[in-house]
Amino acid sequence: MLNLDKKQKYLLACSFGPDSMALTEMLRQGGYVFSIAHVNYHLRTEADDETNGLRLYCQKNNVDLFVKDIKEEIKGNVEEKCREIRYTFFHDICLSHQGEFSALLVAHHQDDLIETYLLQKQRNILPHHYGLLEKTTLYDTTVIRPLLSYKKVELQSFCDKNHIPYSLDSSNFLPIYARNKIRHEVVEKMNDEERKKVLKEIAQKNAELESAQKIIESLQDLSNQEVLQLDSLCYRLYLNKMAQELQTDFSVSSKVANEIRKVLISDKPNVVMPVTKDIVFTKEYETCFFDFVKSESDFLYILDKGCILNTPYFYLDFTASASERNISFLDYPLIIRNAKPEDLYSISGYPVKVRRLFIDWKMPLSLRKRWPVILNKDNRIIYIPRYQKDFVPDDKCNFYVKKRFSLKKN
């Protein structure tokens, strides 16, 4: 029994395997309105025969068929590339038909659901959902999996009893894929009681995950100690939340989460830990965040007179008097540059190392590399903006340093 709306029209992803052909026939026998989308990757010798077999079935049963032929060689991660190709194809069909299809149907079944969960456990993945969702969104397309209650053997038996043509994908039997090993060595050998036990475990895991996600949604800008006080599940979810604020498809592995815990526990106030070649985790005193790797470089600006200067590092408006910054017209031309290790600044007549000031102010390392100092025409530092953690500039502020910001990658 398919939990679908007969008033809607669906697009069905069909490989010509027994699972998708069983769903095809169930839709046809049930009087549902649908079209079929099929991709021929030309990766197996039987691929053309499968496409031709599906064409004959569609012609015989008056079903519209969309076929994509992949002629170019698929390189790299073949499974991932093929997935991207087919879902982009499905999305393009739905887009070009302007709302004709209410959803994409795929023939994932109970075996797929259990395999996915066992793979997630094996890889220690913290997903958005354990197993497979009956309804989700992939590549901006609504995807429905109506067969999750069916076993694979039941679907193949349905095809055999109803004399429905299908082909068995030879690559599904290769032991080189982790999913195939789990499928043939574990899932196919499960009895009904073992399946029920795993399905119950999946439901329980998802209930725990949903509860923890609700807690995390209400949390924001936790201190390092508050992060450490979270239970293990909420801790992982909070790290993922921070990571995905930076890059939406970025998740934190259990190994990285453990390394981050060590960083947060350590006595070192400032730590930058590489996570990927593009992303770092940064601890700055009592706060932490993910950020993109930046190549810091020296900067230098020369002001011959009072003006407005809006740079990636600071904003300055000296069109009026800057006397409150200890700057007069006799100091021009001004030099504004990032602080250097050997810099000295006079406070009450005593020279103080600028880097010592930064330490006393508890300035984050990421800011120290680009914090500006102002020198007069005699090359003497006459002003350094003071670091204040909670400082928020207003419209009356004529000089302020810009805080760390990151552009999200989608």
Secondary structure, DSSP 4 states (H G I P E B T S, - for coil): -----TTSEEEEE--SSHHHHHHHHHHHHTT-EEEEEEEE---STTHHHHHHHHHHHHHHHT--EEEEE--SPP-SSHHHHHHHHHHHHHHHHHHHTTTS-SEEE---BHHHHHHHHHHHHHTT---SSSS--SEEEETTEEEE-TBTTS-HHHHHHHHHHTT------GGGG-TTSHHHHHHHHTGGG--HHHHHHHHHHHHHHHHHHHHHHHHHHT--S--HHHHHTS-HHHHHHHHHHHHHHHBTT----HHHHHHHHHHHHSS-SEEEEE-SSSEEEEEETTEEEEEE-------EEEESSS-EEE-SSEEEE-SS--GGGT--GGGPSEEEEE--TT-EEEETTEEEEHHHHHHHTT--HHHHTT-EEEE-TTS-EEE-PPP-TT----TT-SEEEPPP--PPB-
